[in-house]
Amino acid sequence: MDQEDYGEGEHSAEDSSNDSVIQGNPNNNELQKLLVFKVYKRRWFVLFVLCLLNCSNAALWLTFAPVADQSAQYLKASLNQINWLSLVYMVVAIPLSFGTTWMLDTVGLRFTLILGAWLNMLGAVLRFLGVVKSIGDQDPYVMVMSGQTLCALAQPLIVFTPTKLAALWFPEHQRATANTIASMSNPLGLLFANIFSPMVVGTYNSIPLLMFIYAVPAAIACVLATVGLHSSAPPTPPSASADSSNSEPFIQGIKLLLKNKAYLILLLCFGSGIAVFTCFSTLLEQILCVKGYTNDFSGLCGGLFIVFGIVGAGILGVYVDKTKQFVEVTKINMSFTALALIAFSVVSQMQGQKVAVAAICSLFGFFGFSIYPVAMELSVECSYPVGEATSAGLIFISGQIQSVLYIVLLQALSKLVSSPIATCSTDTQSWKVSVLVMAGLFSVSACGCIIFFDTRYKRLDAEAQATQETPQIKGTATQDRIPVIWSVEAYSPECPPPEWNDIKTECIK
């Protein structure tokens, strides 16, 4: 792929005179591959396509949860069957996730994203066809579940990608921010689902319109991915670690992760956090309706949960890019998240506490959702040189497995009740014990992470070592710094060029 296909290349340095060049020696091409780091404007388009895909897939996942009662009426299904429209994402993702991590680290980013885009689009279209009246009198639930399953097949192909994309396309000082933007597009999709589903579905007859609305962005994302993604990585790596992103074979990488104590602690503890957020997003409307809260209010709480999560993630992404305090940020946020969830488990069982419920949902999102991209970067840092997709992917798999177990457990702990104030249009279930158990499970995970987790940042250490070994010009480093390599053919260590003051290097022969 020619450089022109990527748009204008940008060196990670402010002055264009610092363009890295190595001339005149047959061995210099290999040196250029290893030592010249360059970023391309096209990285923002690739990031945009991933964000749109992530947002669309998340909205398809949570389409029915905010309008569970109306969906159950239209699809002639029980509430448990409606919950399985969300739960299928976790069930399908578990066996496919290992293949996805291998695909990202071996086949490449481009093929993985395009495949995910097509599955996502086909699933959205199939869901729409399943609810169109002209199809006939067949059971709409079966066809909708089939479409939902295709969307679930696409999820790991999309959700596992942010850390890989950030590593391949973005320089060291932008990786956490890029990962945050890509990762937070997923909860943005959940936000759209929480807002638009109750807004569109006033009655159950509006379900077909809802299916059509969610199919449109899936189709647009599919076209952009198919037409616009030309390669998995730019011609020149943006950082020292990007060129060795696939340095460990997949099976060897798995073995290294299973021997990494810090990674295994993060795998269990943060996987539990992912499971709790999945349960919260899926069951929020059912938890609140039994106490008299409407679907619109549940949608508002879900929206606040996500909006504040995105705000918190944006703040943390910039902060950790500057300070690299991944461990400290993760532990502090998990502590506050546990406190917020405990508060929710109490206040959600009270009547007429709209302000308190909304405020706690906001805090839960601000501290909880914002951990996700930081923890994904942390999983890469503590497991380097294992591939980014493998290290981040196994965390997600852990979260999906625990999500299935948690939702099944929480549903088993709920019980049918008779409540005159309930706004649920179908069977009314009490979730009092379930939310207390959910808070307890996350609190145990948070304590485990705070007490036992610690690691050094292996990827940052490797990049720092590589940078120290690379000749650089004093005084030219900026926020977008890169190693700047000059032609050394005409010089020797005894007679270096004047720009190499205080730099120890060897001439290339």
Beta strands, then each sheet from edge to edge (+ up, - down):
strand 1: 9-11
strand 2: 38-40
strand 3: 415-416
strand 4: 429-430
sheet 1: 1+ 2-
sheet 2: 3+ 4-
end
